[in-house]
Amino acid sequence: MVPRDDELGVASTSLTPGLRAMADRVGATVPFVKGADLLAELAGVELNSKAVERTSEADGQALS
């Protein structure tokens, strides 16, 4: 682990905090496949639908 990872909020994840927030937003709004398509179209980020699903569901559970 890189010491600065914790400071940047990227420890134990391959997504930046900003990308996690985008994946959470699309995952909560549209079906996961459409969310992955939106991320690619609007942000130029290629995440598969399973990654959108896992991220948004894990973050949703953390908020509960």
Residue, then its C-alpha position, 0 to 999 in steps of 0.5 A: m500500500v502507498p501511504r498517500d492512498d488513505e489520504l486520497g481516499v483510494a486505499s483498497t479500491s481501484l476507483t477514485p472518490g470522484l469516479r465512485a461518486m459518479a458510479d453511485r449516482v448512475g447506479a442509483t438512477v438507471p439500470f447498471v448497464k445503462g449506467a456503465d454506458l453513461l459513464a463511458e459517454l459522458a466521462g470517457v470512463e470504461l467501467n463494466s456494468k458489474a463494477v457499477e453494480r458492485t460499487s453503488e451497492a457497496d456504497g449504499q450498504a455503507l450508508s445504511 
